[in-house]
Amino acid sequence: MVKHRDPVNLLVLSASMCLLWTLAAATQANDEAALDAIKVAAVHGGPGGYGDVLASWNGSAGGGGGYCSWEGVRCRGSGRRRRVVALLLPSRGLTGVLSPAVGNLSSLRLLNLSSNALSGAIPASLGRLRHLRALDLSYNAFSGKLSAANLSSCTGLVDLRLQSNHLRGGLPSELGNKLARLEEL
């Protein structure tokens, strides 16, 4: 009877490995697609400034690191399990809006887009970033009201910087219990 189960177990193991490989490849594609959407929505402010910091954000980036070698992008993991864990683009002359696709960077821990000229609403999709520890969107032109949904699942958030924007109201009181680790506001 044991010999009969061995091929079945091998088949189940092989199928599981294929599924994991496919999920890892899909996750990498999601990270790259999210970064592409962020690039399209948050364009460089134009000539005479900081240079086009997002010029490296293309499929042919040098060094063979793919999107993990793009300016301001930091990844962890290896091979097909590399995930974006930090997006650090402070003071880069970015304009436009922050794409809701940022919420698809599910392993993101650090997001710093401070001191740019980004505008519009802060996307509610940030609330999907369960691993986010530091969020710095200060010194931009974000507007509207911050809702609890924007940060509701960011329970590990330690550092939140939103000053010098055009936001209305304060931090929603219902976030007080959800953001229990918050040290810097």
C-alpha positions as CSV (number, residue, x, y, z in Angstrom):
1,M,0.0,0.0,0.0
2,V,2.9,2.4,0.7
3,K,4.3,2.0,-2.8
4,H,0.9,3.0,-4.2
5,R,0.8,6.2,-2.2
6,D,4.4,7.3,-3.2
7,P,3.4,8.3,-6.8
8,V,0.3,10.1,-5.4
9,N,2.4,12.0,-2.9
10,L,5.0,12.8,-5.5
11,L,2.2,14.1,-7.8
12,V,0.8,16.3,-5.0
13,L,4.3,17.6,-4.1
14,S,5.0,18.4,-7.7
15,A,1.7,20.2,-8.2
16,S,2.3,22.2,-5.0
17,M,5.7,23.2,-6.2
18,C,4.4,24.3,-9.5
19,L,1.6,26.3,-7.8
20,L,4.2,28.0,-5.5
21,W,6.4,28.9,-8.5
22,T,3.4,30.3,-10.4
23,L,2.3,32.4,-7.4
24,A,5.9,33.7,-6.9
25,A,6.1,34.7,-10.6
26,A,2.6,36.4,-10.4
27,T,3.6,38.3,-7.3
28,Q,6.7,39.6,-8.9
29,A,4.6,40.7,-11.9
30,N,2.2,42.4,-9.6
31,D,5.0,44.4,-7.9
32,E,6.4,45.5,-11.3
33,A,2.9,46.4,-12.6
34,A,2.3,48.4,-9.4
35,L,5.6,50.3,-9.9
36,D,4.8,51.0,-13.5
37,A,1.4,52.4,-12.5
38,I,3.1,54.6,-9.9
39,K,5.5,55.9,-12.5
40,V,2.7,56.8,-14.9
41,A,0.7,58.6,-12.2
42,A,3.6,60.4,-10.5
43,V,5.6,61.9,-13.4
44,H,8.7,63.9,-13.0
45,G,8.2,67.7,-12.8
46,G,10.0,68.5,-16.0
47,P,13.3,70.0,-17.1
48,G,15.5,72.2,-15.0
49,G,15.2,70.3,-11.8
50,Y,16.4,67.1,-10.4
51,G,16.9,65.0,-13.5
52,D,14.5,62.2,-14.4
53,V,14.8,60.0,-11.4
54,L,12.3,57.5,-12.8
55,A,14.4,57.0,-16.0
56,S,15.7,53.7,-14.6
57,W,12.1,52.5,-14.1
58,N,11.9,50.3,-17.2
59,G,12.3,46.7,-18.1
60,S,15.9,47.2,-19.4
61,A,17.4,48.6,-16.2
62,G,21.0,47.8,-16.0
63,G,22.6,45.4,-13.6
64,G,20.2,42.5,-14.2
65,G,18.3,43.3,-11.0
66,G,15.0,44.1,-12.8
67,Y,12.7,46.5,-10.9
68,C,14.7,45.9,-7.7
69,S,17.6,47.9,-9.3
70,W,15.3,50.9,-10.1
71,E,16.0,54.2,-8.4
72,G,14.4,54.3,-4.9
73,V,13.2,50.7,-5.0
74,R,14.5,48.2,-2.4
75,C,13.7,44.5,-2.4
76,R,14.1,41.5,-0.2
77,G,14.3,37.9,-1.1
78,S,16.0,36.1,-3.9
79,G,15.1,34.7,-7.3
80,R,11.4,34.6,-8.0
81,R,10.6,35.5,-4.3
82,R,12.0,39.1,-4.5
83,R,9.5,41.6,-3.2
84,V,9.5,45.4,-3.0
85,V,9.9,46.3,0.7
86,A,10.8,50.0,0.3
87,L,9.9,52.8,-2.0
88,L,12.1,55.8,-1.2
89,L,11.8,58.8,-3.5
90,P,12.0,62.0,-1.3
91,S,12.8,65.3,-2.9
92,R,12.7,64.0,-6.5
93,G,10.5,66.7,-8.1
94,L,7.6,64.2,-8.7
95,T,4.2,65.7,-9.6
96,G,0.9,64.1,-10.4
97,V,-0.9,61.7,-8.0
98,L,-0.1,58.6,-6.0
99,S,-1.5,55.7,-7.8
100,P,-3.9,53.4,-6.0
101,A,-1.7,50.6,-7.3
102,V,0.7,51.4,-4.4
103,G,-1.6,49.2,-2.3
104,N,-0.6,46.2,-4.5
105,L,3.0,46.3,-3.1
106,S,1.9,43.9,-0.3
107,S,5.3,43.5,1.2
108,L,6.0,47.3,1.4
109,R,7.5,48.3,4.8
110,L,8.8,51.8,4.0
111,L,7.1,54.4,1.8
112,N,8.8,57.9,1.6
113,L,7.6,60.3,-1.1
114,S,8.1,63.4,1.0
115,S,9.1,66.8,-0.4
116,N,7.6,66.3,-3.9
117,A,4.6,68.0,-5.5
118,L,2.2,65.1,-5.4
119,S,-1.4,66.0,-5.2
120,G,-4.9,64.6,-5.0
121,A,-6.3,62.2,-2.4
122,I,-4.2,59.8,-0.4
123,P,-5.3,56.5,-1.9
124,A,-7.4,54.2,0.4
125,S,-5.5,51.3,-1.0
126,L,-2.7,52.2,1.4
127,G,-4.9,50.4,4.0
128,R,-4.0,47.1,2.4
129,L,-0.3,47.5,3.3
130,R,-0.3,45.3,6.4
131,H,3.5,45.3,6.7
132,L,3.9,49.1,6.4
133,R,6.1,50.5,9.2
134,A,6.9,54.0,8.0
135,L,4.8,56.3,5.8
136,D,6.1,59.7,4.9
137,L,4.0,61.7,2.5
138,S,4.9,65.1,4.1
139,Y,5.6,68.3,2.2
140,N,3.4,67.5,-0.8
141,A,0.0,68.8,-1.9
142,F,-2.2,65.9,-1.0
143,S,-5.8,67.1,-0.3
144,G,-9.1,65.8,1.0
145,K,-9.9,64.0,4.2
146,L,-8.0,61.1,5.6
147,S,-10.4,58.3,6.2
148,A,-10.0,55.3,8.6
149,A,-10.0,53.1,5.5
150,N,-6.7,54.7,4.3
151,L,-4.7,53.2,7.1
152,S,-7.0,50.6,8.8
153,S,-4.9,47.5,8.2
154,C,-1.5,49.2,8.8
155,T,-1.4,48.0,12.3
156,G,2.4,47.8,12.5
157,L,2.8,51.5,11.5
158,V,5.3,53.2,13.8
159,D,6.1,56.4,11.9
160,L,3.4,58.5,10.1
161,R,4.3,61.8,8.6
162,L,1.6,63.8,6.7
163,Q,2.4,67.4,7.7
164,S,2.5,70.2,5.2
165,N,-0.2,68.9,2.9
166,H,-3.7,70.3,2.2
167,L,-5.5,67.6,4.2
168,R,-8.8,68.4,6.0
169,G,-9.6,67.2,9.5
170,G,-7.4,65.2,11.7
171,L,-6.5,61.6,12.1
172,P,-9.7,59.6,12.5
173,S,-10.2,58.6,16.1
174,E,-11.1,55.0,15.2
175,L,-7.5,54.6,14.2
176,G,-6.3,55.1,17.8
177,N,-6.8,51.4,18.6
178,K,-5.6,50.1,15.3
179,L,-2.4,52.1,15.2
180,A,-1.3,51.1,18.7
181,R,2.4,51.0,17.7
182,L,2.5,54.5,16.3
183,E,5.4,56.5,17.8
184,E,5.9,59.4,15.4
185,L,3.0,61.5,14.1
